[in-house]
Amino acid sequence: METYTEDVIVGTWTRTAFSGALPARRVNELRERVAKLQAAIKFAREEANGAEVTDRKVGEAVFGYLFA
């Protein structure tokens, strides 16, 4: 018994590239979110500079949370 095979072309490959570019609307949304985050960080820093930590445990807890 002999077996014969035949190659049949089913389709072709195409190459798809993604540039990574975002639509302008999405870029503007991200810029707004970053601006809001920057404003919140600025406000938090100003509030923190005006506060005085009298209890060492609180200061160590905050420091440990931020830099752990």
N, C-alpha and C positions, 0 to 999 in steps of 0.2 A: 504494500500500500504506500503510495506516494502522496505527500501533502504539498499543495501549491498555495502560496500567499501572494496577495497583491496589495501594494500601497495605494490607498485612496486618499486624496486630498480633501479634507473636510472643511478647512477654513484657513485663514491667514492670520498671522500675528501683527498687531499694530503696537507701536510704542507710544505711551502716554507719559508726558512729563508734567510735573507740577512745579510752578515757579515759586510758590510760597507767598505770592502777593495776595493781599487781602483787598476786598472792595473798600472804596473810600468811606462808605457808611460805617463799616465795621471798624476801620481805623479811627474814625471820629468817636465812636462809642468807647473804644478802648482808651483814647486820650482823655475823654471825660471821666472815666473811672479812675484813671491814674491821677488826674487833677484833684478829684474828690479825696482820694487816698492821701495825697500829699498835703491837702488842707487839714485832714484829720490828724495826720502825724505832726504837723506844725502846731495845731491846737493842743495836742497831748503834750508836746515838749514844753510849750509855754506854761501849761498848767503844772507840769512836773517841776519846772524851774521855780515856780512860785510856792511850791509846797515844801515843807520841812519835815523830814522823817526823824521822829524822836525815838522811835523804838527800833533797835538794831535788827530784830527778827523780821520786821516788815521789809526793811531795806534789803536784807539778805535773801528773803523770799522773792522779791521783785528781781533782784540781780540774778538769782539762780534761775528764774523762769526765762529771763531774757537771754542769758548766756550759757544755758545748760546744753 
